[in-house]
Amino acid sequence: MRIRKFETSDLERILAIERASFGNDAWDERMFLAFHRKCPDLFLVATVRRRIAGYTITCTGSRNAELASIAVDPSDRRTGVGEAMLNHTLAELRAYGVKMWWLMVETKNEPGIRFYEKYGFERDKIVKRYYGPGRHAWRMRFKATAAN
Ligand SMILES: CC(C)(COP(=O)(O)OP(=O)(O)OC[C@H]1O[C@@H](n2cnc3c(N)ncnc32)[C@H](O)[C@@H]1OP(=O)(O)O)[C@@H](O)C(=O)NCCC(=O)NCCS
């Protein structure tokens, strides 16, 4: 597995993984290009045998960072791709001196929450209707300074 920065030529494959992962909630091309402009350093893709298996986006400030999204192709799940992308991101966050890594995840997304908790994220609080009527989010955090 290799992890590298996103390039615009990756878009089509990322969009396919996105649709397979989030269905109607999938981000479109414009959204990914906007994140690429805003957060280019930690918009990463993982490749397995030269094929993109997943992507993740984290946006950094000076003390805090926000994990904006992560998805792995359904056929590549449970093989450590997601964890490897988080590890790569975390090493960079530590190098930047970021203290806290935040994210939002839908309360109904139990696999996602388990994945984040296994990694070491902790539930902070529920943000009601974050994803629309009746769709709440867990705000989760990870102390980037601790040696996990
Ligand atoms: C969440 C997601 C990114 C995980 O990616 P992945 O590459 O399959 O994760 P990994 O293989 O690195 O898993 C690491 C550990 O997390 C936990 N985990 C991962 N997926 C899990 C699941 N579906 N159920 C329970 N635990 C899970 C396990 O402990 C796993 O270790 P194990 O396989 O040895 O048991 C992937 O399932 C996905 O793309 N889901 C759809 C998009 C999504 O929900 N993204 C998160 C919200 S933005």
The ligand as a MOL file (V3000), in Angstrom:
LIG
                    3D

  0  0  0     0  0            999 V3000
M  V30 BEGIN CTAB
M  V30 COUNTS 48 50 0 0 0
M  V30 BEGIN ATOM
M  V30 1 C -15.0210 3.6190 8.0460 0
M  V30 2 C -14.0810 3.1330 6.9310 0
M  V30 3 C -13.3370 4.3190 6.3330 0
M  V30 4 C -13.0570 2.1390 7.5570 0
M  V30 5 O -12.0760 1.8150 6.5830 0
M  V30 6 P -11.3090 0.3780 6.5810 0
M  V30 7 O -10.1530 0.5090 5.6560 0
M  V30 8 O -12.2720 -0.7030 6.3240 0
M  V30 9 O -10.8070 0.2940 8.0960 0
M  V30 10 P -9.5680 -0.6030 8.6490 0
M  V30 11 O -9.4720 -1.8620 7.8610 0
M  V30 12 O -8.3570 0.2570 8.7150 0
M  V30 13 O -10.1110 -0.9250 10.1180 0
M  V30 14 C -9.3560 -0.7010 11.2970 0
M  V30 15 C -10.1710 -1.1820 12.4930 0
M  V30 16 O -11.3330 -0.3450 12.6700 0
M  V30 17 C -12.4350 -1.1590 13.1090 0
M  V30 18 N -13.4750 -1.2240 12.0660 0
M  V30 19 C -13.3490 -0.8590 10.7560 0
M  V30 20 N -14.5260 -1.0710 10.0930 0
M  V30 21 C -15.3840 -1.5880 10.9920 0
M  V30 22 C -16.7350 -2.0180 10.9220 0
M  V30 23 N -17.4320 -1.9850 9.7710 0
M  V30 24 N -17.3240 -2.5090 12.0440 0
M  V30 25 C -16.6440 -2.5520 13.2050 0
M  V30 26 N -15.3510 -2.1600 13.3540 0
M  V30 27 C -14.7340 -1.6810 12.2610 0
M  V30 28 C -11.8820 -2.5580 13.3240 0
M  V30 29 O -11.4290 -2.6270 14.6570 0
M  V30 30 C -10.7160 -2.5900 12.3380 0
M  V30 31 O -9.7330 -3.5290 12.6790 0
M  V30 32 P -9.9650 -5.1130 12.2720 0
M  V30 33 O -10.4040 -5.1420 10.8350 0
M  V30 34 O -8.6150 -5.7110 12.5080 0
M  V30 35 O -11.0320 -5.6120 13.2000 0
M  V30 36 C -14.8700 2.3480 5.8170 0
M  V30 37 O -15.6810 1.3820 6.4290 0
M  V30 38 C -15.7370 3.2370 4.9460 0
M  V30 39 O -15.2980 3.7500 3.9170 0
M  V30 40 N -17.0270 3.4100 5.3540 0
M  V30 41 C -17.9660 4.2360 4.5800 0
M  V30 42 C -17.6350 5.6990 4.7290 0
M  V30 43 C -17.7060 6.1560 6.1820 0
M  V30 44 O -18.5880 5.8000 6.9340 0
M  V30 45 N -16.6990 6.9940 6.5950 0
M  V30 46 C -16.6220 7.4660 7.9830 0
M  V30 47 C -17.5280 8.5700 8.2540 0
M  V30 48 S -17.0130 10.0430 7.4090 0
M  V30 END ATOM
M  V30 BEGIN BOND
M  V30 1 1 1 2
M  V30 2 1 2 3
M  V30 3 1 2 4
M  V30 4 1 2 36
M  V30 5 1 4 5
M  V30 6 1 5 6
M  V30 7 2 6 7
M  V30 8 1 6 8
M  V30 9 1 6 9
M  V30 10 1 9 10
M  V30 11 2 10 11
M  V30 12 1 10 12
M  V30 13 1 10 13
M  V30 14 1 13 14
M  V30 15 1 14 15
M  V30 16 1 15 16
M  V30 17 1 15 30
M  V30 18 1 16 17
M  V30 19 1 17 18
M  V30 20 1 17 28
M  V30 21 1 18 19
M  V30 22 1 18 27
M  V30 23 2 19 20
M  V30 24 1 20 21
M  V30 25 1 21 22
M  V30 26 2 21 27
M  V30 27 1 22 23
M  V30 28 2 22 24
M  V30 29 1 24 25
M  V30 30 2 25 26
M  V30 31 1 26 27
M  V30 32 1 28 29
M  V30 33 1 28 30
M  V30 34 1 30 31
M  V30 35 1 31 32
M  V30 36 2 32 33
M  V30 37 1 32 34
M  V30 38 1 32 35
M  V30 39 1 36 37
M  V30 40 1 36 38
M  V30 41 2 38 39
M  V30 42 1 38 40
M  V30 43 1 40 41
M  V30 44 1 41 42
M  V30 45 1 42 43
M  V30 46 2 43 44
M  V30 47 1 43 45
M  V30 48 1 45 46
M  V30 49 1 46 47
M  V30 50 1 47 48
M  V30 END BOND
M  V30 END CTAB
M  END
